[in-house]
Amino acid sequence: MTAKSAPGFPASRPRRLRRTPALRALVREDRLSVDDLIWPVFVCDGDNATQEIASMPGVIRRSVDLTVEAAAEAQAAGIRAICLFPYTDGTLKTDDCAEAWNPENLSNRATRAIKAAVPDIAIMTDVALDPYNAQGHDGILRDGVIVNDDSVAALVKMAMAQAEAGADILGPSDMMDGRIGAIRSALEDAGLCDVTIMSYAAKYASAFYGPFRDAVGASGALKGDKKTYQLDPLNADEGLRCVARDIAEGADMVMVKPGMPYLDLCAKVKDRFGVPTFAYQVSGEYAMIRAAAGNGWIDGEKAMMESLMAFRRAGCDGVLTYFAPEAARLIRAGWE
Ligand SMILES: NCC(=O)CCC(=O)O
């Protein structure tokens, strides 16, 4: 369209509109706003406790009390939503993953505490069994096989405990078949019809999740890989079919994950379905930018902001990013 209607040189000199900051601002096609950011936070046990995560410099785990403080600070910075990830002690990991639906588990305690103190920030929770699974998988493993339907039954119990704790957005990240429909009907049956679901709909089997597994204490536990449930990085059509299915089953929002290597999927999802579309800029993407910046190889702030703008350009309504507090600060300071 643009190419067909564009006049040739010298009638068209696109650099005319790039000459000054004012002209560039006038014709800028999109904006990155603090409203677009969801901040993933890691929660650990203890009081007034923080723990560093070696593979994610600048990211820490916080005890529930400090997570509440961080949520209040995030809200003051304009961030609308945080996403909770618990670091689960090894002694609580079992083959049946029962800690996942304990109403008093770390994630549910954090949700209640944040809701009580910072009621306006949206809380997203992670629905997947891996933090609670002695086998490190997102589903239940039997005789070396991830069993789909029993995993879905466990995920429903987990999702319901999170919804009852006050989560605003459930984020099923497990990639089992049929979990969105099962969670949606359980919510309806329980009268929790306003709880939203952001489905990790197109989640790829990716090497970029490595630092996250350190952050939630799952790296040691995982045996094998997740290729029987997460998507093959070469499959775009299959990703789109999963998105279509999850929307049909009751997802309010969908996510593509990881983010930067899968921007093509983000654009296709938004174009094809027109639903609220999010990307997860995952731990490995964060770690790469931080590591390169830490070595002086790239300008960390510029690379971070450019990476986040790319999600908007690709059509995403928002992005889950560990950079959220830093990006919020720069956006509010008028970053261009
Ligand atoms: N279910 C959440 C994740 O797997 C996050 C991955 C990452 O940040 O690497």
The ligand as a Gaussian input file, in Angstrom:
#p B3LYP/6-31G(d) Opt

LIG

0 1
 N        6.091000     -19.451000      33.280000
 C        6.944000     -18.360000      33.322000
 C        8.240000     -18.621000      32.679000
 O        8.514000     -19.728000      32.261000
 C        9.183000     -17.451000      32.517000
 C       10.327000     -17.752000      31.663000
 C       11.476000     -16.769000      31.691000
 O       11.405000     -15.617000      32.115000
 O       12.527000     -17.219000      31.221000

